[in-house]
Amino acid sequence: MSAQPIETPTQVHDFDFLFGHWAVQHRKLKVRGVGGDDWDVFSGTAFTEPRMGGISNIEQHDCPERGWQGVAVRTLDLATGDWSIYWISDRDGRLSPPVVGRFHADGCRLEGPDTDGGRPIIARYEWSRVHSGAPRWAQSFSYDDGATWELNWVMDFARAAA
């Protein structure tokens, strides 16, 4: 008995825009969850590559100005078409709870429960400008179960040499 070929969903190409090397401009709130407006601005680099035919990808961030590294692991649920993103920071080495979502015409929104300084939150990641050659990622937290959102981190990506 021969195996039937599995049809590859089109979503495996959702993150193709991000593959390769990037210079990243970060803008991050210095203190989250207090209504502040004091931002830390710094530079970093990122490298993203696909795995397993596009159903997963790995993105490494290096921010020597702030002395940290992190890795995003993305996986596509073939049954639902949803993406999950997990974050690992070199500060604690833990795999964060995933945010889950999918792409729409203008980008992608993913959400999931997490904690921030011991406070329960809903984390939201949004990808925009994905067809521009200069994508943007933004993170917001809700401390009130989604009633309001605080934007706390924005990353603007620009192509870099390998």
C-alpha positions in Angstrom: 0.0 0.0 0.0 1.5 3.3 -1.0 1.2 6.5 1.1 -1.0 9.2 -0.2 0.7 12.5 -0.8 -0.3 15.2 1.7 -1.4 18.4 0.2 0.7 21.3 1.5 -1.5 24.2 2.7 -0.8 27.6 1.4 -0.2 28.9 4.9 3.3 27.3 4.9 4.3 30.5 2.9 2.8 33.0 5.4 6.2 33.8 7.0 8.3 33.7 3.7 8.5 37.5 3.9 10.6 37.2 7.0 13.2 34.7 5.9 16.8 36.0 5.9 18.9 38.5 7.7 17.5 41.8 9.2 18.6 44.9 11.0 16.0 45.6 13.7 15.1 48.9 15.3 13.5 48.2 18.7 11.2 50.6 20.7 10.3 49.0 24.0 8.4 50.5 27.0 10.8 50.9 29.9 8.0 50.0 32.4 4.9 48.0 31.3 1.5 48.0 32.8 1.6 51.4 34.5 0.5 53.7 31.7 4.0 54.9 31.0 5.3 56.6 27.9 9.1 56.3 28.4 10.6 54.2 25.6 13.9 52.5 25.2 15.1 52.6 21.6 17.9 50.3 20.5 19.2 48.3 17.5 19.6 44.6 17.0 19.8 41.9 14.3 17.6 39.0 13.4 17.8 35.9 11.2 14.8 33.7 10.3 14.8 30.4 8.4 12.2 27.9 7.6 12.1 24.3 8.8 10.1 21.2 7.8 9.0 22.6 4.4 7.6 25.8 5.9 5.4 24.4 8.7 7.8 25.8 11.2 10.5 28.5 11.3 13.0 29.8 13.7 14.0 33.4 14.3 17.0 34.5 16.4 17.3 38.0 17.8 20.6 39.4 19.0 20.6 42.7 20.9 24.2 43.4 22.0 23.4 47.0 23.0 21.1 45.5 25.7 23.0 42.3 26.3 20.3 39.7 25.4 19.3 37.2 22.8 16.0 35.5 22.1 14.5 33.0 19.8 11.0 32.8 18.3 9.8 29.4 17.3 6.7 29.4 15.0 4.6 26.3 14.1 1.7 25.9 11.7 -1.2 23.7 12.9 -2.0 21.8 9.6 -5.5 21.0 10.8 -6.6 24.5 11.7 -4.3 26.8 9.7 -3.4 28.6 12.9 0.2 29.7 13.7 1.6 29.4 17.2 4.6 31.5 18.3 6.7 30.6 21.3 9.5 32.9 22.7 12.7 31.9 24.5 14.9 34.5 26.1 18.4 33.9 27.2 17.5 35.8 30.4 15.5 32.7 31.7 15.8 30.0 29.1 12.1 29.2 29.4 9.7 28.5 26.5 6.9 31.1 26.9 3.2 30.1 26.4 2.2 30.4 22.8 0.3 33.2 21.1 -2.0 31.7 18.4 -3.6 33.3 15.3 -3.6 33.5 11.6 -2.8 35.8 8.7 -5.3 38.2 7.1 -4.9 40.5 4.1 -2.8 43.1 6.0 -0.7 40.9 8.3 -1.2 38.6 11.3 -2.6 38.8 14.8 -1.9 36.2 17.5 -3.0 36.2 21.1 -2.6 34.0 24.2 -2.6 34.0 28.0 0.6 34.7 29.8 1.9 36.6 32.9 3.9 39.9 33.2 5.7 40.3 36.5 3.3 37.8 38.1 0.2 39.6 36.7 -2.1 37.5 34.4 -2.2 39.1 30.9 -3.3 38.4 27.4 -0.3 38.9 25.0 -1.0 40.0 21.5 1.6 39.9 18.6 0.8 41.7 15.4 2.7 41.6 12.1 2.0 44.4 9.7 3.6 45.8 6.5 4.4 42.1 5.6 4.3 42.9 1.8 6.4 46.1 2.1 9.9 44.7 2.4 10.0 46.5 5.8 7.8 44.5 8.1 6.8 45.6 11.6 6.1 43.5 14.7 4.2 44.9 17.7 3.5 43.5 21.1 0.6 44.6 23.3 -0.6 43.3 26.7 -4.1 43.4 28.2 -4.2 43.4 32.0 -8.0 43.5 32.0 -9.0 40.4 30.0 -8.9 42.2 26.6 -10.9 45.3 27.5 -7.9 47.6 26.9 -4.4 47.1 25.4 -1.1 48.6 26.1 1.4 48.7 23.2 4.8 47.9 24.8 7.3 46.8 22.1 7.7 47.6 18.4 10.3 46.1 16.1 10.9 47.6 12.6 12.8 45.3 10.2 15.1 46.3 7.4 16.9 43.9 5.1 20.6 43.3 6.1 23.4 41.6 4.3 24.0 38.0 5.3 
